[in-house]
Amino acid sequence: MSGIVDHLIVGADRFLRKLAVAPQSNRPSPASKVDSDELSKADRKHAAGLMRINHTGEVCAQALYEGQAFVARAGEVREVLLQSAAEEEDHLVWCSDRLKALGAKESKLNSVFYVSSYLMGVATGAMGDKISLGFVAATEEQVCKHLKAHMDELPRGDAQSLQVVTQMYDDEQAHGTRALDAGGVNFPSPIKAGMTLLSKFMTSTTYRI
């Protein structure tokens, strides 16, 4: 019981630190490479909804990786998780910047998703490194499906958001491959189907809230 409490305290501390200190990107935003057209009110609202989903997804990814890294048994597995987490922080900043540029706010549910994802990371990490890495790969597969859909759904004039999402897609694919190459198990289809249902809940709520 004390172990669970310790993980909760660590997770809460990490989240509070993130609230107190704005994350920094190690790479320039892909949005800086292009200019976007003037968007209609409807297009701006839709682009903001999609980028809000992506931002919350990065909040979840940060928490998931940190929870998994906290209980990882092998040092090299921890390094894989932390390397991916660092790249996810870039995504977090890029999405936040796009939301500001679109005149929109981040999801009000981010704190809930952060805590639940951190605990999920601890739980999967406690099952062993192979399961933990397999969960990363399965998660990234779901993320790539969403990003691919967003690449098609974004308004044509929003070239900046498209550049961000495209780079995120490439990075997420690399994270999934890296996790499997590090020894992660390939999850069966029924588990992935369940993960798809959970991801749909997140996307449907954060699009507007």
Secondary structure, 3 states (H helix, E strand, C coil): CHHHHHHHHHHHHHHHHHHHCCCCCCCCCHHHHCCCCCCCHHHHHHHHHHHHHHHHHHHHHHHHHHHHHHHCCCHHHHHHHHHHHHHHHHHHHHHHHHHHHCCCCCCCCHHHHHHHHHHHHHHHHHCCHHHHHHHHHHHHHHHHHHHHHHHHHCCCCCHHHHHHHHHHHHHHHHHHHHHHHCCCCCCCHHHHHHHHHHHHHHHHHHCCC
